[in-house]
Amino acid sequence: MPIDRARLKIHRELGSGGFGTVYEVDTPNALLSEPTCAFKEFKDPGNAEIQNVQVLVAHRASMSNEDREILDKFTTWPLEVVTKGRAVVGFLMRMVPQDFMEKSIAQVNRTTSVLRSIDWLANPVHARNSGASLVVEASDIKTRLRYCAWLSRVFHFLHRNGMVYGDLSLTNVLYSDSRDNPVMVIDTDPVRVEAVSPLLVQATSPGMRPPEARGANATTVQDVKTDRFKLAVLLYNVLGASMRIDSKLSAVQGKIDSSGMQMFAAALGSDRDRRPSAEEWYRYFYGRYTALIDFPKIANLEIEPRHGLAGQSVTVRWTVQGQEALTLHTPWGVVHDLSVSAPDSLQVTLQSSGQFRLVATNSNGSTEMASEVVHVFTPPRIDFVEVPELQHVSRMVTGLDLEPLDRLLEPERNLEWVDDLLHQVTPPPIPDVIGDPSIQVPDIGKDLLSADGLARALTDAMDMEEWDIRWGPVRASLGTHRIRRLWKVR
């Protein structure tokens, strides 16, 4: 039931902003088990903002008791609207527990409390300089993984219940050192319930704008997938202890494995459908955290293939959990220091037979695994033979032995002219040593005389020889021109 503002007993002002002022008041009608709660009074609300708060109150009331307890534990969700007459002027919500408050020395002679938001996690140097009592060092990976797991779990709960947070930022999430309640989400009144809330423009904090909300075709509509992008930004800030995200994801390199690196690359990309859900993030960070509090585990170490020639490349694959350092020892003594974030495989050039050994290490100790024996064979040595200089190139080119040809033809016929003719064919250059890689061997086949060309050359030469035998005695009296005419007539 709505609460009349006139019935509220106000104790003190807690803070004021552009949208309203927050007061501490007595909890009315046993709305909570805590004696006091917070009253946020609107300054200048629009109809959509008022309607949305009413939707949020009704949505909480429709939840199961278990889900409602989770919602109240991890958020400052609107519990009930406050009215003045018939107008809604604000709402009641849970007070932020002292676990999430940080005492800070102000520039006056008094001590005041401030909310401990996770921007201090993202910037431990600033937290230390501000005198924070809870500083998580950048090197404390396990604690940061734990916060990431809890943060993912809370947003999985919201998304599972149809809620789109919208203006997710470093200042809207608080952290504590509590084991059971380490994070808390505040400023929940702009949250939308999908398919129920009115059209409401949700804000986007600096540095949190997703790719689809940029450029000429930008959209202002926010949904679970834009929440996933913003959640990934926060997880990167917390895990990497960095406010800056670069294309190489440098701040988280070496802190998570290749699966986590791939998840961040997908979550911060422009493909909305590839962004991991809050549940997937929770399962990943929870698995990574629990693996680090125990000895590292090596599930398998495989070499593909398990045999080959020296100088051949093989692929080494492994599956490891809980490692903070990883080394691969080869059978020939070379050690590869592998980055935690590197892919779970490596190309290696074989040198000698033996077993590969993988060693995974974290703060609890080391675990190692040896592979099956890999057999490496050395290829046989091929010695190149020097070829003596060729003396009779004509025989090499034609493949003919002129001595048997001479015996088959008429004994009185002199065939030395054939050898002289073939010597006139310029042979291709032949290297001194066949197989020398420094010598470019020509394609001899293209330079050889073709079979048809050789036949025509032999025919013409033999015709000319016969012409000389028959017409030589009368060449002087008749003349060469007339003799050739007679030869052609014949």
C-alpha positions as a printed Julia matrix, in Angstrom:
490×3 Matrix{Float64}:
  0.0     0.0      0.0
  1.26    3.55    -0.77
  2.69    5.44     2.2
  1.52    8.97     3.03
  4.48   11.32     3.23
  2.99   13.03     6.25
  3.32    9.78     8.21
  7.06    9.47     7.64
  9.37   10.29    10.53
 12.46   11.86     8.95
 15.76   11.63    10.86
 18.35   13.19     8.55
 19.24   13.92     4.96
 21.56   11.33     3.43
 22.29   12.99     0.1
 20.93   15.0     -2.76
 21.25   14.82    -6.52
 19.7    15.96    -9.76
 16.75   13.58    -9.5
 15.93   13.86    -5.81
 16.91   13.99    -2.16
 17.37   10.94     0.06
 16.41   10.91     3.77
 16.68    8.38     6.55
 13.24    7.58     7.99
 11.67    5.07    10.33
 10.53    1.95     8.53
  6.72    2.08     8.35
  4.37   -0.9      8.66
  7.21   -3.38     9.21
  8.12   -3.03     5.55
 11.59   -4.3      6.42
 13.1    -5.99     9.46
 15.51   -3.06     9.78
 14.3    -0.15    11.98
 15.09    2.54     9.44
 14.96    2.81     5.67
 15.61    5.46     3.02
 13.09    7.78     1.43
 13.94    9.19    -2.0
 11.85   12.26    -2.74
 11.62   13.27    -6.39
 12.52   16.78    -7.45
 10.77   17.04   -10.78
  9.6    13.6    -11.94
  7.95   12.9    -15.26
  4.94   10.66   -15.74
  7.11    7.85   -17.15
  9.41    7.9    -14.11
  6.46    7.77   -11.69
  4.75    4.97   -13.61
  8.0     2.99   -13.76
  8.5     3.15    -9.98
  5.0     1.76    -9.55
  5.87   -1.06   -11.97
  9.03   -1.87    -9.99
  7.12   -2.03    -6.7
  4.49   -4.32    -8.24
  7.14   -6.5     -9.88
  8.88   -7.08    -6.54
  5.56   -7.98    -4.92
  4.91  -10.59    -7.63
  8.17  -12.44    -6.94
  8.57  -15.54    -4.85
  9.68  -15.02    -1.26
 13.12  -16.41    -2.08
 13.65  -14.08    -5.07
 12.32  -11.11    -3.13
 14.84  -11.76    -0.34
 17.67  -11.91    -2.89
 16.48   -8.67    -4.53
 16.35   -6.87    -1.17
 19.75   -8.22    -0.12
 21.71   -7.16    -3.19
 19.89   -3.99    -4.34
 18.21   -0.85    -3.07
 15.01   -1.77    -4.96
 11.89    0.41    -4.5
  9.79   -1.15    -1.73
  6.76    1.13    -1.78
  5.68    4.43    -3.29
  5.2     7.55    -1.16
  2.3     9.85    -1.96
  1.26   13.36    -1.11
 -2.43   13.54    -1.63
 -2.99   11.62    -4.87
  0.45   12.36    -6.34
  3.42   10.03    -6.13
  6.32   12.06    -4.7
  8.89    9.35    -4.06
  9.5     5.83    -2.81
 11.0     3.91     0.09
 14.04    1.66    -0.24
 16.51   -0.15     1.9
 19.29    1.79     3.62
 22.79    0.96     2.41
 24.4    -1.2      5.13
 27.46    0.12     6.92
 29.56   -2.64     5.34
 29.38   -0.65     2.09
 30.23    2.7      3.65
 33.7     4.23     3.89
 34.65    6.86     6.45
 36.38    9.75     4.77
 38.08   12.79     6.25
 36.4    15.82     4.66
 37.88   19.3      4.36
 36.15   20.27     7.59
 36.61   19.26    11.21
 34.32   16.28    11.03
 34.21   12.77     9.66
 31.62   11.83     7.09
 30.71    8.55     5.42
 30.73    7.91     1.69
 29.56    5.0     -0.42
 32.36    2.57    -1.3
 31.73    2.13    -5.02
 33.69   -0.24    -7.22
 35.52    2.59    -8.96
 37.85    2.23    -5.95
 38.39   -1.38    -6.99
 39.22   -0.23   -10.49
 41.71    2.32    -9.13
 43.45    0.95    -6.01
 45.98    3.8     -6.02
 43.14    6.31    -5.62
 41.54    4.16    -2.91
 44.8     4.06    -0.96
 45.41    7.8     -1.35
 41.87    8.47    -0.13
 42.53    6.53     3.05
 40.14    3.67     2.21
 39.97    0.91     4.79
 39.36   -1.74     2.1
 41.98   -1.62    -0.65
 42.34   -4.57    -3.03
 45.74   -4.6     -4.67
 45.91   -4.99    -8.45
 47.92   -8.19    -7.99
 45.26   -9.83    -5.78
 43.69  -11.79    -8.65
 41.7   -14.22    -6.49
 39.86  -11.45    -4.62
 39.12   -9.64    -7.88
 37.82  -12.84    -9.46
 35.52  -13.26    -6.46
 34.06   -9.77    -6.88
 33.57  -10.4    -10.59
 31.75  -13.66    -9.85
 29.39  -11.97    -7.38
 28.75   -9.04    -9.7
 27.89  -11.44   -12.54
 25.63  -13.43   -10.24
 23.59  -10.37    -9.22
 23.06   -9.28   -12.82
 22.16  -12.81   -13.84
 19.44  -12.63   -11.18
 18.14   -9.31   -12.54
 18.15  -10.48   -16.15
 16.52  -13.79   -15.24
 13.67  -11.79   -13.74
 13.22   -9.64   -16.86
 14.98   -6.53   -15.58
 17.17   -4.21   -17.69
 19.35   -2.07   -15.44
 20.35    0.47   -18.12
 22.67    3.03   -16.52
 25.23    0.54   -15.21
 28.41    2.28   -14.05
 31.27    2.08   -11.58
 29.45    4.34    -9.13
 26.2     2.33    -9.13
 27.76   -0.81    -7.63
 29.17   -0.93    -4.08
 31.54   -3.47    -2.53
 32.34   -4.7      0.98
 34.5    -7.33     2.64
 31.46   -9.41     3.59
 31.75  -13.03     2.53
 28.03  -13.5      1.83
 27.1   -10.02     0.63
 30.17   -8.49    -1.07
 28.37   -6.35    -3.7
 25.26   -4.18    -3.81
 23.53   -2.43    -6.71
 22.05    1.0     -6.04
 20.09    3.63    -8.03
 17.59    1.05    -9.24
 14.56    3.3     -9.83
 15.44    3.8    -13.56
 15.54    0.0    -14.07
 13.01   -1.23   -16.63
 11.0    -4.44   -16.52
 10.82   -5.73   -20.08
  7.37   -5.74   -21.66
  5.92   -4.05   -18.54
  7.66   -0.73   -17.93
  6.55    2.38   -19.86
  8.73    3.92   -22.56
 11.57    5.3    -20.5
 14.86    6.7    -21.75
 17.59    5.14   -19.64
 20.82    7.07   -19.22
 24.33    5.9    -20.2
 27.34    6.96   -18.15
 30.58    8.13   -19.83
 32.7     5.3    -21.14
 29.8     2.82   -21.09
 28.2     3.46   -24.48
 27.88    0.22   -26.49
 28.8     0.16   -30.21
 25.16    0.08   -31.36
 24.53    3.36   -29.53
 27.21    5.22   -31.5
 27.29    6.77   -34.95
 24.61    7.9    -37.4
 22.38    4.85   -36.87
 22.67    4.88   -33.08
 19.81    3.56   -31.0
 18.78    4.78   -27.55
 16.9     1.6    -26.72
 18.58   -0.42   -23.99
 18.01   -4.11   -23.35
 19.7    -7.12   -21.82
 22.35   -7.12   -24.58
 23.37   -3.53   -23.89
 23.5    -4.48   -20.2
 25.88   -7.3    -21.14
 28.24   -4.85   -22.81
 28.26   -2.54   -19.78
 28.68   -5.45   -17.41
 31.74   -6.59   -19.39
 33.23   -3.09   -19.05
 32.78   -3.22   -15.26
 34.22   -6.73   -15.05
 37.25   -5.61   -17.06
 37.71   -2.56   -14.8
 37.53   -4.66   -11.65
 39.62   -7.62   -12.8
 42.26   -5.51   -14.55
 42.33   -2.74   -11.91
 42.19   -0.37   -14.84
 39.85    2.35   -16.09
 41.17    2.09   -19.65
 40.32   -0.67   -22.14
 42.61   -1.13   -25.14
 42.24   -3.37   -28.18
 44.74   -5.91   -26.79
 42.9    -6.15   -23.45
 46.25   -5.58   -21.79
 44.95   -5.09   -18.24
 43.6    -8.66   -17.99
 46.38  -10.38   -19.95
 48.0   -13.04   -17.77
 45.18  -12.93   -15.2
 42.72  -15.21   -16.97
 43.05  -18.02   -19.47
 42.37  -17.98   -23.2
 38.66  -18.78   -22.69
 38.23  -15.67   -20.55
 40.12  -13.54   -23.08
 37.81  -14.75   -25.83
 34.77  -13.93   -23.68
 35.97  -10.37   -23.14
 36.69   -9.93   -26.85
 33.15  -11.06   -27.69
 31.49   -9.07   -24.87
 33.13   -5.78   -25.87
 32.53   -6.25   -29.6
 29.8    -4.97   -31.89
 28.13   -8.37   -32.44
 25.36   -8.2    -29.83
 24.5   -11.88   -30.19
 28.02  -13.03   -29.24
 28.14  -11.2    -25.91
 28.31  -13.63   -22.98
 25.38  -13.6    -20.62
 25.76  -12.68   -16.96
 25.23  -16.36   -16.12
 28.1   -17.39   -18.42
 30.33  -14.81   -16.78
 29.34  -16.1    -13.32
 30.14  -19.7    -14.22
 33.48  -18.69   -15.7
 34.65  -16.5    -12.8
 33.38  -18.93   -10.17
 35.23  -21.78   -11.89
 38.4   -19.73   -12.24
 38.27  -18.61    -8.58
 37.69  -22.09    -7.14
 40.46  -23.49    -9.34
 42.95  -21.0     -7.94
 42.24  -21.87    -4.3
 43.36  -25.45    -4.95
 46.31  -27.06    -6.7
 46.24  -26.53   -10.47
 44.75  -29.39   -12.49
 46.0   -30.67   -15.85
 43.31  -32.65   -17.64
 45.32  -33.69   -20.69
 48.51  -33.14   -22.7
 48.48  -34.31   -26.32
 50.93  -34.14   -29.21
 49.58  -34.26   -32.77
 51.03  -36.24   -34.49
 53.12  -38.31   -32.05
 55.83  -39.07   -34.6
 57.58  -37.27   -37.42
 60.83  -36.28   -39.08
 63.32  -33.98   -37.42
 62.47  -30.43   -38.43
 58.77  -31.23   -38.79
 56.22  -29.2    -36.78
 53.75  -30.8    -34.37
 50.95  -29.28   -32.26
 51.03  -29.54   -28.47
 47.58  -29.17   -26.84
 46.61  -29.08   -23.17
 43.7   -28.48   -20.83
 44.6   -26.81   -17.53
 42.67  -25.19   -14.67
 43.88  -22.99   -11.84
 47.26  -22.05   -13.28
 49.03  -18.79   -12.54
 52.12  -19.89   -14.47
 52.59  -22.52   -17.16
 55.76  -24.01   -18.69
 56.26  -26.61   -21.41
 59.46  -28.7    -21.34
 60.52  -30.34   -24.61
 62.46  -33.65   -24.88
 65.52  -31.77   -26.18
 65.69  -29.39   -23.21
 64.01  -26.23   -24.53
 61.56  -24.69   -22.02
 58.61  -22.55   -23.2
 57.18  -20.11   -20.62
 53.5   -19.86   -21.57
 51.29  -16.91   -20.74
 48.21  -17.79   -18.7
 46.11  -16.0    -21.33
 47.81  -17.67   -24.3
 45.91  -20.2    -26.46
 45.93  -23.77   -25.13
 48.14  -25.06   -27.96
 51.63  -24.45   -29.34
 53.43  -25.33   -32.59
 56.81  -26.97   -31.89
 59.56  -28.07   -34.32
 60.75  -31.58   -33.56
 64.41  -32.18   -32.74
 64.65  -35.49   -30.9
 62.48  -38.27   -29.47
 61.14  -38.25   -25.93
 58.33  -36.96   -23.7
 57.0   -33.42   -23.37
 56.32  -32.22   -19.8
 53.78  -29.53   -18.81
 54.07  -27.81   -15.41
 51.21  -25.71   -14.02
 51.83  -23.57   -10.93
 49.79  -21.35    -8.6
 50.17  -20.1     -5.03
 49.21  -23.52    -3.67
 51.88  -25.5     -5.53
 52.62  -27.18    -8.85
 51.14  -29.98   -10.93
 52.82  -31.6    -13.9
 51.99  -34.09   -16.61
 54.16  -35.94   -19.13
 53.02  -36.75   -22.64
 53.27  -40.06   -24.49
 56.66  -40.68   -26.09
 57.06  -38.76   -29.33
 59.23  -40.56   -31.91
 61.41  -38.4    -34.13
 63.15  -39.87   -37.17
 66.15  -38.38   -38.95
 65.79  -38.44   -42.78
 68.61  -40.26   -44.73
 71.46  -38.1    -46.03
 71.53  -37.69   -49.81
 75.01  -36.98   -51.21
 75.09  -35.22   -54.56
 77.4   -36.65   -57.27
 79.4   -34.52   -59.67
 78.66  -35.24   -63.34
 81.69  -35.18   -65.68
 81.72  -32.72   -68.54
 79.85  -34.01   -71.59
 82.04  -34.28   -74.73
 79.53  -35.32   -77.37
 76.58  -33.06   -76.91
 75.09  -34.1    -80.26
 74.64  -37.66   -79.04
 73.1   -36.45   -75.81
 70.64  -34.25   -77.69
 69.58  -36.71   -80.42
 69.95  -39.99   -78.63
 71.47  -41.44   -81.86
 74.7   -43.4    -82.18
 76.04  -42.55   -85.64
 78.41  -45.54   -85.92
 75.62  -48.17   -86.26
 73.84  -45.79   -88.65
 77.0   -45.56   -90.75
 77.24  -49.37   -91.05
 73.6   -49.72   -92.08
 73.85  -47.26   -94.95
 76.01  -47.67   -98.07
 79.64  -48.26   -97.08
 80.99  -45.78   -99.59
 78.76  -43.0    -98.29
 80.5   -40.68   -95.82
 78.18  -39.69   -92.92
 80.53  -37.42   -91.03
 78.49  -34.52   -92.41
 75.62  -35.59   -90.11
 77.8   -35.2    -87.06
 79.0   -31.84   -88.34
 75.36  -30.79   -88.85
 74.33  -31.76   -85.32
 77.32  -29.96   -83.84
 75.84  -26.78   -85.27
 72.8   -27.21   -82.93
 73.55  -25.08   -79.86
 72.92  -27.24   -76.79
 71.43  -25.8    -73.59
 73.87  -25.09   -70.74
 74.28  -28.0    -68.33
 75.25  -27.43   -64.68
 78.47  -29.01   -63.46
 76.8   -30.52   -60.38
 73.24  -31.83   -60.6
 71.25  -31.18   -57.45
 73.17  -28.09   -56.33
 70.37  -25.83   -55.01
 72.37  -22.7    -55.87
 72.22  -23.59   -59.58
 69.0   -22.99   -61.46
 68.65  -25.93   -63.83
 66.91  -24.96   -67.13
 64.06  -26.92   -68.62
 66.12  -28.88   -71.12
 63.05  -30.43   -72.69
 61.95  -27.08   -74.1
 65.35  -26.48   -75.76
 65.82  -29.87   -77.42
 65.27  -30.3    -81.16
 61.84  -31.85   -81.74
 61.5   -35.24   -83.45
 59.87  -33.69   -86.54
 62.55  -31.03   -86.82
 65.33  -33.59   -86.54
 63.72  -35.77   -89.24
 63.44  -32.84   -91.64
 67.05  -31.84   -91.03
 68.29  -35.35   -91.77
 66.16  -35.64   -94.93
 67.39  -32.32   -96.32
 71.0   -33.21   -95.53
 70.77  -36.64   -97.21
 69.08  -35.12  -100.27
 71.89  -32.62  -100.6
 74.48  -35.42  -100.28
 72.8   -37.43  -103.05
 72.61  -34.32  -105.23
 76.35  -33.78  -104.87
 77.13  -37.4   -105.79
 74.97  -37.43  -108.92
 75.57  -33.99  -110.28
 78.99  -33.15  -109.03
 80.86  -34.11  -112.28
 78.66  -31.91  -114.46
 78.27  -29.01  -112.07
 80.92  -26.95  -113.77
 79.48  -27.32  -117.32
 75.71  -26.96  -116.63
 75.72  -24.63  -113.66
 74.25  -25.15  -110.24
 70.93  -23.42  -110.99
 70.08  -25.64  -114.0
 71.12  -28.81  -112.2
 68.8   -28.05  -109.27
 65.95  -27.45  -111.66
 66.56  -30.84  -113.25
 66.8   -32.41  -109.76
 63.41  -31.03  -108.81
 61.85  -32.26  -112.07
 63.19  -35.7   -111.34
